[in-house]
Amino acid sequence: MQSQVKNFVTINAPARMKEVFAVVPTYNEAENLPHLMAELFSLEIPHLKIIIVDDASPDGSGEMAET
């Protein structure tokens, strides 16, 4: 997954961009959110904004996203 994320950012986020937004839709992804967030933060993109949209997951995805 890391190479997929890095390849996407390399192609789609040129250095001249002032902000990069990652919109992450979730439903029952509490188990995967920590790994995804670690991958996004490892990209070291200045001014990265991460928006997690949870669709009322019963597994605690929304609560995990708030931490």
Wavefront OBJ file of the C-alpha trace (Angstrom):
o trace
v 0.000 0.000 0.000
v 2.819 2.411 0.803
v 4.145 2.344 -2.754
v 0.638 2.935 -4.113
v 0.175 5.974 -1.885
v 3.635 7.354 -2.681
v 3.166 6.787 -6.410
v -0.187 8.589 -6.326
v 1.275 11.545 -4.448
v 4.326 11.735 -6.702
v 2.144 11.870 -9.787
v -0.675 14.017 -8.435
v 0.904 16.387 -5.912
v 3.597 18.520 -7.516
v 5.868 20.531 -5.238
v 4.153 23.809 -6.120
v 0.965 22.752 -4.324
v 0.429 24.643 -1.088
v -1.904 22.105 0.507
v -2.724 18.476 -0.107
v -5.999 17.045 1.154
v -6.506 13.328 1.691
v -10.190 12.435 2.034
v -10.595 8.975 3.536
v -14.091 7.452 3.544
v -14.480 4.714 6.148
v -16.971 2.108 7.228
v -15.843 -0.560 9.691
v -12.169 0.253 9.117
v -11.024 0.699 12.733
v -8.528 -2.116 12.276
v -6.947 -0.462 9.214
v -7.006 3.217 10.198
v -3.777 3.230 12.261
v -1.823 1.678 9.388
v -3.321 4.075 6.842
v -2.590 7.113 9.006
v 1.009 5.957 9.534
v 1.410 5.595 5.774
v -0.005 9.056 5.100
v 2.179 10.700 7.749
v 5.265 8.880 6.433
v 4.913 10.782 3.166
v 6.097 13.942 4.944
v 3.990 16.243 2.799
v 4.026 19.826 4.069
v 0.560 21.113 4.911
v -1.107 17.707 4.543
v -4.744 17.812 5.628
v -6.470 14.504 6.339
v -10.254 14.347 6.383
v -11.752 11.083 7.585
v -15.434 10.603 6.813
v -17.029 7.801 8.795
v -20.455 6.450 7.857
v -21.660 5.527 11.361
v -19.412 2.481 11.677
v -20.371 0.200 14.541
v -16.724 -0.880 15.009
v -15.481 2.426 16.443
v -13.877 3.811 13.273
v -15.290 7.271 13.979
v -13.991 7.340 17.519
v -10.582 6.134 16.370
v -10.448 8.844 13.710
v -11.019 11.496 16.365
v -7.880 10.507 18.287
l 1 2 3 4 5 6 7 8 9 10 11 12 13 14 15 16 17 18 19 20 21 22 23 24 25 26 27 28 29 30 31 32 33 34 35 36 37 38 39 40 41 42 43 44 45 46 47 48 49 50 51 52 53 54 55 56 57 58 59 60 61 62 63 64 65 66 67
